Amino acid sequence: MNFVEIDIFGVYVAPISILLLLALILTGVLRRVANHFGLLRYVWRPPLFVGAVYVVVLSTIVLFVAR
C-alpha cells in the first residue's frame, strides 16, 4: 500500500490517523473481552498493560498494511 493522504469530505487525513483509530477500536474490544473473562485482575497495572497492547496492535496493523 502506498501511504498517501485520504480525502474524507474534502479534508485530507494522514493514513496513520486512520490506523490509530482502528487500533484504538481493536484494543477496546480486546480490553472488554479480557475484562469479561477477568484476565485484567492478574495484571500488575491494567492501564499500562492496555497501553502496551495498544502499541502491539498498532504496530501489527501498520506492518500488515505496509505489505
VENKAFEN-V978053 format. One record per backbone hydrogen bond with DSSP energy under -1.0 kcal/mol. NH is the residue of the N-H (numbers start at 1). CO is the residue of the C=O. E is the energy in kcal/mol with one decimal. If there is no record, write none. Layout:
BEGIN
nh->NH co->CO e->E
nh->NH co->CO e->E
END
This chain:
BEGIN
nh->4 co->2 e->-1.5
nh->6 co->13 e->-2.8
nh->8 co->11 e->-2.7
nh->11 co->8 e->-1.5
nh->13 co->6 e->-2.8
nh->19 co->15 e->-1.8
nh->20 co->16 e->-2.6
nh->21 co->17 e->-2.0
nh->22 co->18 e->-2.2
nh->23 co->19 e->-2.5
nh->24 co->20 e->-2.1
nh->25 co->21 e->-2.1
nh->26 co->22 e->-2.4
nh->27 co->23 e->-2.4
nh->28 co->24 e->-1.9
nh->29 co->25 e->-2.0
nh->30 co->26 e->-2.5
nh->31 co->27 e->-2.6
nh->32 co->28 e->-2.1
nh->33 co->29 e->-2.2
nh->34 co->30 e->-2.5
nh->35 co->31 e->-2.5
nh->36 co->32 e->-2.3
nh->37 co->33 e->-1.9
nh->39 co->34 e->-2.6
nh->42 co->39 e->-1.1
nh->49 co->45 e->-2.3
nh->50 co->46 e->-2.7
nh->51 co->47 e->-2.1
nh->52 co->48 e->-2.0
nh->53 co->49 e->-2.3
nh->54 co->50 e->-2.1
nh->55 co->51 e->-1.9
nh->56 co->52 e->-2.1
nh->57 co->53 e->-2.7
nh->58 co->54 e->-2.7
nh->59 co->55 e->-2.5
nh->60 co->56 e->-2.0
nh->61 co->57 e->-2.3
nh->62 co->58 e->-2.4
nh->63 co->59 e->-2.1
nh->64 co->60 e->-2.2
nh->65 co->61 e->-2.5
nh->66 co->62 e->-2.1
END
